[in-house]
Amino acid sequence: MKYNGIEFDTYFKNYPDENGYFGKYGGAYIPDELKKAMEEINDAYFTICKSSKFIGELRKIRREFQGRPTPISYLERLSNSLGNVQLYAKREDLNHTGAHKLNHCMGEALLAKYMGKKKIIAETGAGQHGVALATAAAYFGLECDIYMGSVDIKKQAPNVARMKILGANVVEVTHGLATLKEAVDAAFEAYAREYKTAIYCIGSVLGPHPFPMMVRDFQSVVGIEARAQFLDMTGELPDAIVACVGGGSNAMGLFSGFLNDPVDIYGIEPLGRGTALGDHAASLQYGTEGIMHGFNSIMLKDENGDPAPVYSVASGLDYPSSGPEHAFLHDLGRVKYDVINDEETIDAFFTLARLEGIIPAIESAHAVAYGIKLAKQMKKGSVLINLSGRGDKDMDYIIENYGIR
Ligand SMILES: *Cc1c(COP(=O)(O)O)cnc(C)c1O
């Protein structure tokens, strides 16, 4: 399928290019001492992703450890409540550890093992990436250092406990504001010291090449499964698919299965409290081109050109940029990016719980809210929503801040 001059039959062969660019976005803007480390990861990935042993081992893990394939559920009562459009959910909430993140963490940790590394390193904000990575480290018998700001450590006590129970080393970062940004810097510094024996595992389709590509490839299992399952269930492709976009990994996972199909694709960013800078994290909607955390993309900047403070009710969507591939697909128009605010999200959270018996992660509830909006606009057809994770982690927060609706 050709779209805006781009041939999608050969899309995955051509994007990213060998330097990690999706059009003008992507690349690897990193200190010289880390360039060699990234090249080593890139070379290893290119060898390994074609090896039947690696692919076979990853397939076995997906099936026997993660519980894949995750099902697609037809949301019958929700659909009936809205009219003639049929809504479906891809159930990444049923993936082991309760979200899609384990899909790329298991891939990254398997790569680390094949490269002979002893340790995996990452930062975490809300702790979701840290828990998924600690799980992968335990599975493979790797050491695991998770860098986390002291403010986040206090706020996210259950996830800190999970990581420790899984045997990970939670490294407290106390300088500056002691949140995610400082944790990213500290983790990068640690990696620069330890790259001979350790590998840095990025938590989304972000960071320097080859991470946006690798994480997309590891997440593509979601889209590949979903396309086959949907065809099997309905005999057709969905008319539209929807996913929330923080860094953009669950979205790229689903989208990659449908880019070459006549399917409308929607990526949903968090509008938070409103359109003023600092009240949302809708980078593709309101941002401009810039370089941060090792890659070129569209980002929200403050008056000095640095990453701006962002806000969303969903801590997993709280990031001032999105992966370079999203910036590319945005400019191309192949994926439409839109926003959902906090209020609409919380409504959708309760609606899905009440009508379907599924408590979604607040991140995923953004996609649910947009699916509901679409269903009201469309006269007929079908919408597939990526339910990126379950909402157990969010229940205390919801009760405390919104009560029972
Ligand atoms: C982390 C997280 C997200 C956001 O990350 P992406 O890379 O944009 O997918 C979305 N949903 C859940 C449940 C998460 O844990």
The ligand as an SDF file (V2000), in Angstrom:
LIG
                    3D

 15 15  0  0  0  0  0  0  0  0999 V2000
    4.3140    2.5580   30.3440 C   0  0  0  0  0  0  0  0  0  0  0  0
    2.9420    2.3660   29.9170 C   0  0  0  0  0  0  0  0  0  0  0  0
    2.3970    3.0430   28.7960 C   0  0  0  0  0  0  0  0  0  0  0  0
    3.1710    4.0780   28.0250 C   0  0  0  0  0  0  0  0  0  0  0  0
    4.3010    3.6200   27.3410 O   0  0  0  0  0  0  0  0  0  0  0  0
    4.3440    3.4870   25.7710 P   0  0  0  0  0  0  0  0  0  0  0  0
    5.7830    3.2670   25.4760 O   0  0  0  0  0  0  0  0  0  0  0  0
    3.8140    4.7620   25.1760 O   0  0  0  0  0  0  0  0  0  0  0  0
    3.4990    2.3380   25.4020 O   0  0  0  0  0  0  0  0  0  0  0  0
    1.1050    2.7610   28.4100 C   0  0  0  0  0  0  0  0  0  0  0  0
    0.3440    1.8710   29.0980 N   0  0  0  0  0  0  0  0  0  0  0  0
    0.8160    1.2140   30.1670 C   0  0  0  0  0  0  0  0  0  0  0  0
   -0.0710    0.2580   30.8650 C   0  0  0  0  0  0  0  0  0  0  0  0
    2.1200    1.4330   30.6220 C   0  0  0  0  0  0  0  0  0  0  0  0
    2.5820    0.7700   31.6960 O   0  0  0  0  0  0  0  0  0  0  0  0
  1  2  1  0
  2  3  1  0
  2 14  2  0
  3  4  1  0
  3 10  2  0
  4  5  1  0
  5  6  1  0
  6  7  2  0
  6  8  1  0
  6  9  1  0
 10 11  1  0
 11 12  2  0
 12 13  1  0
 12 14  1  0
 14 15  1  0
M  END
$$$$
